[in-house]
Amino acid sequence: MSNNLRLYLWIALAALLWINYTTWTAEFAPPAGPAAASGTPAKPSSLANRIPQSQAPQQTSAPATPSAPPPVTHAPNAHAPLIHVQTDVYQLEISTQGGTVVKVDLLKYARVTGKAARLQLENTRPATEYLLQTGLTGPDGQAYPNQGALYRAPHLTYSLGDAKELRVPLTWTHDGITVIKTFVFQRGSYRIGLEYAVENHGASSWRVSQYAQLFRNDPRTKVSYFDPSSRAYHGPAIWNGKEYVQLDPTSSEYQHYHRDVTGGWIAVPQLDFVSAVVPRKSSPYRFTAQASGSQYALSAVGPTHTVAPGAKLTLGQTLFVGPTLHSQLQKTDPTLTYLALSGWFAILARPLFWLLSQVHRVTGNWGVAIIMVTLLLKLVFYPLSEASGRSMAKMKALGPRIKSIQEMYKDDKEKLSRAMIEIYKREKVNPVSGCLPMILQLPVFIAFYWVLLYSVELRQAPFIFWIQDLSARDPYFILPAIMAVTGFLQFKLNPAPPDPVQAKVMMVMPVAMAALFAFFPSGLVLYYVTNSLLSIAQQWNINRRIATATNRK
């Protein structure tokens, strides 16, 4: 039995080493960027100037061979007037050139905990340029209010004040065509409505499609073990109407991506925050992605409409710029919640987050909610933990007899193995049963990790005293120290492994685990400490009852 346990430990260690190796090579290998034909890097604003092409009315599927990027038709105008918009959650800048959102400061989120600087999404800094471009496009030969066109704005400063809604209109006119593009902001919401009112006062029909494009210059950041958030995905992503897909800009598969989608959206997530475009569900859209070096542009182009002379047309879509708050993503589009929690463990992470949020409604403190949910999970697993605890208590009581058998047969491993199996059968004890609750709770633990790391609700959420951000590490490493102590107490309460080497490994394990968790989110360490304290209390009570029953005999 000892040999079997040792074999399991070696298999687990080998699996961990393989996972670490594959993760290391995936994260630290140099990106395979596209080879430039001329050997010169792309210009800083090449993809930012890209005007998405309108769909051909008869075209229903993507071409077999991706078309070349459309020519640059407009250079960015750094001197175009900016419209400054202030709401209760935003401080934005919208350029009158194209109505492009060029700067977004999130007033409720600090860049660093305790600092005054607000977190910024869209910006025009060359190294991290990030633009939300929207407009109308169409066949060549006609002028359109795309991101290169100049709009007129009645004011250059807007404030929500005490109102519930703020509308920011921009007007474009050309050859009898008038387009009023209106941004609509709601109090407390990161959802932005975008409306187009088109009037054709000309003598001929006008064919037009609406589009939105997310452009970003996003150099790869160094992955650090000491910063779990550095391992989070940031880049273009889409919902293709059926599933959530992350488009790797360094992959040749996605450097010229084309797909026709109905009921989808495009987005650029970055850990707890996102910029997304959600077209109307009923309309088919062409999604395209292009990448060049560290730049990428992700666009969604709607169907082509014909506006007859004297006719009017209204178009619209929804933008979402801000934190990935589950409640707001759900209201905007239920599938947007995949931006907050996705992957295999989302099956457990989603209900776990729902349970946490329900408890938080009552307690008002995310740290207390973590403790309460850990207690509830402990109650769910109690029957299994009780059976395992009883087995370990019996193993501890058998310790002196097992040691005597080991001394008796120390020179005959075969007889020792038979004697150990015999005593386990006679006393109805399974020496590896204590591992079962740990194995079954491992998926819950990983789900907790995903929830704490990828739920913006816990970002900068305080617990007590020194813990002012449950999504960040413990600044004074107090919780990891408590974790080491509780782990050692658990080791003392449980039966020592029969193999001396295994016993030494298990004794050092609490310190190693505490060092490993020292840089993990403090909310995750809080869960582990709470779970350990409850396990200690449970095992102590079981040991006491077993000892009392044995003494009575």
Long-range contacts (C-beta under 8 A, 24 or more apart in sequence): 1-417, 1-420, 1-421, 1-424, 1-431, 1-432, 1-498, 2-417, 2-420, 2-497, 2-498, 2-499, 2-502, 3-417, 4-432, 5-431, 5-432, 5-497, 5-499, 5-502, 6-499, 6-502, 8-432, 8-435, 9-502, 9-505, 27-223, 27-231, 28-223, 31-220, 31-250, 32-250, 32-251, 32-252, 33-250, 33-293, 34-252, 34-255, 34-291, 34-292, 34-293, 41-293, 42-292, 42-293, 42-295, 44-126, 44-129, 44-217, 45-75, 45-76, 45-129, 46-72, 46-292, 46-295, 47-215, 47-290, 47-291, 47-292, 47-295, 47-296, 47-297, 48-76, 48-129, 48-131, 48-133, 48-215, 48-295, 48-297, 49-73, 49-74, 49-75, 49-76, 49-147, 49-148, 50-213, 50-215, 50-290, 50-297, 50-299, 51-137, 51-146, 51-147, 51-148, 52-137, 52-211, 52-213, 52-288, 52-299, 52-301, 53-137, 53-301, 54-137, 54-138, 54-139, 54-207, 54-208, 54-209, 54-211, 54-301, 54-304, 55-209, 55-284, 55-286, 55-301, 55-302, 55-303, 55-304, 56-304, 57-303, 57-304, 60-260, 60-284, 61-260, 62-258, 62-259, 62-260, 62-286, 63-258, 66-256, 66-257, 66-258, 69-290, 73-146, 73-148, 74-98, 74-146, 74-147, 74-148, 74-149, 75-148, 77-150, 80-150, 81-153, 81-156, 82-156, 83-153, 83-155, 83-156, 83-157, 83-158, 83-168, 83-170, 84-156, 84-157, 84-158, 85-158, 85-159, 85-166, 85-168, 85-183, 85-185, 86-158, 86-159, 86-160, 87-159, 87-160, 87-166, 87-185, 87-187, 88-160, 88-187, 88-188, 89-188, 89-189, 89-190, 89-322, 90-185, 90-190, 90-321, 90-322, 91-118, 94-168, 94-170, 94-183, 96-150, 96-151, 96-152, 96-153, 96-170, 97-147, 97-148, 97-149, 97-150, 97-151, 98-133, 98-134, 98-135, 98-145, 98-146, 98-147, 98-148, 98-149, 98-151, 99-134, 99-135, 99-145, 99-147, 99-151, 99-170, 99-181, 99-183, 100-131, 100-132, 100-133, 100-134, 100-147, 101-131, 101-132, 101-133, 101-134, 101-319, 101-321, 102-131, 104-275, 104-321, 104-322, 106-273, 106-322, 106-323, 109-273, 109-323, 109-459, 109-460, 110-460, 113-460, 113-468, 113-469, 113-472, 114-468, 119-273, 121-273, 121-275, 121-321, 121-322, 122-275, 122-321, 126-217, 127-217, 127-219, 128-216, 128-217, 128-218, 128-219, 129-215, 129-216, 129-217, 130-215, 130-216, 130-217, 130-218, 130-268, 130-275, 131-213, 131-214, 131-215, 131-216, 132-212, 132-213, 132-214, 132-275, 132-277, 132-319, 132-321, 133-212, 133-213, 133-214, 133-215, 134-181, 134-194, 134-210, 134-211, 134-212, 134-213, 134-277, 134-317, 134-319, 135-181, 135-210, 135-211, 136-179, 136-196, 136-198, 136-208, 136-209, 136-210, 136-211, 136-315, 137-208, 137-209, 137-210, 137-211, 137-301, 138-206, 138-207, 138-208, 138-209, 138-304, 139-207, 142-206, 142-207, 143-174, 143-175, 143-177, 144-208, 145-172, 145-174, 145-179, 145-181, 146-211, 147-213, 151-181, 160-185, 160-187, 163-187, 175-202, 176-200, 176-201, 176-202, 176-203, 177-201, 177-202, 177-206, 177-307, 189-328, 190-320, 190-321, 190-322, 190-323, 190-325, 190-328, 191-318, 191-319, 191-320, 191-328, 191-331, 191-332, 192-318, 192-319, 192-320, 192-321, 193-316, 193-318, 193-319, 194-316, 194-317, 194-318, 194-319, 195-314, 195-315, 195-316, 196-313, 196-314, 196-315, 196-316, 197-312, 197-313, 197-314, 198-307, 198-312, 198-313, 198-314, 198-315, 199-312, 200-307, 200-308, 200-309, 200-310, 200-311, 200-312, 200-313, 201-309, 201-310, 202-309, 203-309, 204-309, 205-306, 205-307, 205-308, 205-309, 206-306, 206-307, 207-304, 207-305, 207-306, 207-307, 208-304, 208-305, 208-307, 208-313, 209-301, 209-302, 209-303, 209-304, 209-305, 210-301, 210-302, 210-315, 210-316, 210-317, 211-299, 211-300, 211-301, 211-302, 212-266, 212-277, 212-279, 212-299, 212-300, 212-317, 212-319, 213-297, 213-298, 213-299, 213-300, 214-266, 214-267, 214-268, 214-275, 214-277, 214-297, 214-298, 214-299, 215-295, 215-296, 215-297, 216-268, 216-295, 216-296, 217-294, 217-295, 218-249, 218-294, 218-295, 218-296, 219-294, 220-294, 225-519, 226-519, 227-519, 228-453, 228-519, 228-520, 228-521, 229-271, 229-453, 232-270, 232-271, 232-453, 232-454, 233-269, 234-268, 234-269, 234-270, 234-271, 235-268, 235-269, 235-296, 236-266, 236-267, 236-268, 236-289, 236-296, 236-298, 237-266, 237-267, 237-268, 237-269, 237-339, 238-264, 238-265, 238-266, 238-267, 238-287, 238-289, 238-298, 239-264, 239-265, 239-267, 239-335, 239-336, 239-338, 240-264, 240-287, 244-335, 244-338, 244-339, 244-342, 247-289, 247-298, 249-289, 249-291, 249-294, 249-296, 250-291, 254-289, 254-291, 255-289, 255-290, 255-291, 256-288, 256-289, 256-290, 257-287, 257-288, 257-289, 257-290, 258-286, 258-287, 258-288, 259-286, 259-287, 259-288, 260-284, 260-285, 260-286, 260-287, 261-285, 261-286, 261-287, 261-300, 264-300, 265-300, 265-333, 265-335, 265-336, 266-298, 266-299, 266-300, 267-320, 267-336, 267-339, 268-298, 269-324, 269-339, 271-454, 272-323, 272-324, 272-454, 272-455, 272-456, 272-459, 272-471, 273-322, 273-323, 273-324, 273-456, 274-320, 274-321, 274-322, 274-323, 274-324, 274-339, 275-319, 275-320, 275-321, 276-319, 276-320, 276-321, 276-332, 276-336, 276-339, 277-317, 277-318, 277-319, 277-320, 278-317, 278-318, 278-319, 278-320, 278-332, 278-333, 278-336, 279-317, 279-318, 280-316, 280-317, 323-456, 323-459, 324-454, 324-456, 325-456, 325-457, 326-353, 326-357, 326-455, 326-457, 340-454, 340-455, 340-456, 341-450, 341-451, 341-454, 341-455, 343-450, 345-443, 345-446, 345-447, 345-450, 346-450, 348-443, 348-444, 348-446, 348-447, 349-447, 349-450, 349-451, 349-454, 352-444, 352-447, 352-448, 352-451, 353-451, 353-455, 356-451, 357-457, 360-457, 365-462, 365-463, 366-457, 366-458, 366-461, 366-463, 366-470, 366-523, 367-461, 367-462, 367-463, 367-464, 367-467, 367-470, 367-523, 367-526, 368-463, 370-470, 370-523, 370-526, 370-527, 370-530, 371-526, 371-530, 374-527, 374-530, 374-531, 374-534, 375-530, 375-534, 377-441, 377-444, 377-531, 378-531, 378-534, 378-535, 378-538, 381-437, 381-440, 381-441, 382-538, 384-436, 384-437, 384-440, 385-437, 385-535, 385-538, 386-538, 386-542, 387-433, 388-433, 388-434, 388-436, 388-437, 389-538, 389-539, 389-542, 390-542, 390-546, 391-429, 391-430, 391-433, 391-434, 392-433, 392-434, 392-494, 392-495, 392-539, 392-542, 393-539, 393-542, 393-543, 393-545, 393-546, 393-547, 394-427, 394-428, 394-429, 394-546, 395-429, 395-431, 395-434, 395-494, 395-495, 396-493, 396-494, 396-495, 396-543, 397-546, 397-547, 397-550, 398-423, 398-427, 398-429, 398-495, 399-495, 399-496, 402-498, 406-498, 420-498, 431-498, 434-494, 441-531, 445-527, 445-528, 448-524, 448-527, 449-520, 449-521, 449-524, 452-521, 452-523, 452-524, 452-527, 453-521, 453-524, 458-521, 458-523, 461-523, 463-522, 463-523, 463-526, 467-522, 467-526, 469-522, 470-521, 470-522, 470-523, 470-526, 471-521, 471-522, 471-523, 472-521, 472-522, 473-518, 473-519, 473-520, 473-521, 473-522, 474-518, 474-522, 474-525, 477-518, 479-522, 479-525, 479-526, 479-529, 480-514, 480-515, 480-517, 480-518, 480-525, 481-514, 482-529, 483-510, 483-513, 483-514, 483-517, 483-525, 483-528, 483-529, 483-532, 484-510, 484-511, 484-513, 484-514, 485-510, 486-510, 486-529, 486-532, 486-533, 486-536, 487-511, 487-513, 487-514, 487-532, 489-532, 489-536, 490-532, 490-535, 490-536, 490-539, 493-536, 493-539, 493-540, 493-543, 494-539
